[in-house]
Amino acid sequence: MWIILGLTLTVLALTAWYFYNKQQQAQTEAHFDQILGLRQLIQLLRQHRRLSHSHLMKSQLTKSRGEILPVFPEQNAILSLSHTLLSQAGLEQKPMYRILTQHLQQLSTEWPQYSMSRNQASHGKNIRHVMYLIDDHLTTSLLIADKSTLFEQYQQFWPVTLNALDTLAQFRSTVAVFHPGNSKQEVLLRRHLHLLQRRLGQMNLMLKIPGPSLMADQLENDLTTLLQSASASKACQLALYKFSLSLSDNIFYLFDAKLTEIAHSLAIDDFPLDISASLLPLLEQAESEAAGQTELKLQA
C-alpha cells in the first residue's frame, strides 16, 4: 500500500515538474521570438538610416526641390514589423511598444525634412528604445530560467554595449561638424575611436568564444589615412561616416554573438547569428509594397 502511494506521489511530482519546465521553456521561447523581431527591427533601422543619410546628403549637394521622395523597402518593413511586435507583446510591455510604434511612424513621414544630424539622432534614439526592450526580454528570460551566473555575465556585458553605442554617437557628432585641418577636432575623433576600441575589446573578452581581433592599430591607421587624403569638408565627412559604419557593424556583431550565446544556453537553438539573412523574406514583401507606392506617386 505504502509502496503504491509512494510511487503515485513520485509520478505526480515528476509530471508536475515536467509541465512546469515545459511552461518555462514556452515562455522563454516567446521572449526570444520578440528578441529576434526587435533585433531585426534594429537592423532595418540601421539600413534605413544609411539610405536616408545618403539621400539627404545628395539633396543637400544638389539642392533639389520638388523631387519624388523614395519609398525604401526598409521603411515599410519597419512599420510592418513594429505593428507585429506590438500585437505579440505582453500587457505590461505594450505601452513601451506603442510609444516605439508612434515614433517609428513619425520617423517614416518626417525624415525627408530632417537635417543629416537630426536624421542620425532620430534613428539612434529609436535604436536605443529597441535595445531597452531587448534588455527587458533578456532579463526576464534569464530570471525565469534561474540562470544566475549567466544573468550576472549579461549584466556586465549590457552597460559596455550601451557605452560603445554612446561613444559611436559622439564620434559621429564630431564627424558632422568636422573640417579637415582642424587639429582639435582630429584629436577629438582619435579620442572617441580609442575609447570605442576599448569598449569593443571589453565586449569581445566577455564572450565565451571571442571573435576575431579588431586590430586597433589598423583602425588608427585607417583613420589617419582618411584624415590625410580628403581635403574637401563634405568628402572628408562622407569618408568618415562610412568609416563609422564599420565601427557600428563591429558593435552589433559582438552584441549578436552574446545574444546567440545566451539563446543556446537557454536551449533556443534556432536563433540566427546572421540577422541580415533572416530579414530577406520581410524585405522582399516590403519591396513589392514600396514599388507599388512609388508607382502611385508617379501616376499622381
MOHUQUI-V838726 format. One record per residue. N is the residue number from 0. PSI is psi as a letter, one per 20 degrees, with the letter a starting at -180 (* if undefined). Layout:
n = {N N}
psi = {PSI PSI}
This chain:
n = {0 1 2 3 4 5 6 7 8 9 10 11 12 13 14 15 16 17 18 19 20 21 22 23 24 25 26 27 28 29 30 31 32 33 34 35 36 37 38 39 40 41 42 43 44 45 46 47 48 49 50 51 52 53 54 55 56 57 58 59 60 61 62 63 64 65 66 67 68 69 70 71 72 73 74 75 76 77 78 79 80 81 82 83 84 85 86 87 88 89 90 91 92 93 94 95 96 97 98 99 100 101 102 103 104 105 106 107 108 109 110 111 112 113 114 115 116 117 118 119 120 121 122 123 124 125 126 127 128 129 130 131 132 133 134 135 136 137 138 139 140 141 142 143 144 145 146 147 148 149 150 151 152 153 154 155 156 157 158 159 160 161 162 163 164 165 166 167 168 169 170 171 172 173 174 175 176 177 178 179 180 181 182 183 184 185 186 187 188 189 190 191 192 193 194 195 196 197 198 199 200 201 202 203 204 205 206 207 208 209 210 211 212 213 214 215 216 217 218 219 220 221 222 223 224 225 226 227 228 229 230 231 232 233 234 235 236 237 238 239 240 241 242 243 244 245 246 247 248 249 250 251 252 253 254 255 256 257 258 259 260 261 262 263 264 265 266 267 268 269 270 271 272 273 274 275 276 277 278 279 280 281 282 283 284 285 286 287 288 289 290 291 292 293 294 295 296 297 298 299}
psi = {g h g g g g h g h g g g g h g g h g h g h g g g h g g g h g g h g g g g h h h h g g g g h g g h g g g h g g g h g g h h h i l q q j q p p q o p h h g h h g g g h h h g h g h i q r h i i h g h h g g g g g h h g g g h h i h h i q r h h h g g g g g h g h g g g h g h g g g g g g g g g h g g i l m g g h g h g h h h h g h h g g h g h g h g h h g h h h h h j q p p i o h g h g g g g h g g g g h h h g g h h g g g h i q g n q a q q j m g h h g g h g g g g g h h h p h q g g h g g g g h g h h h h h g g h g g h g h g h g g g g g g g h h j k n i j p q h n h g h i i g g g h g g h h h g h h h h h h h g h h *}
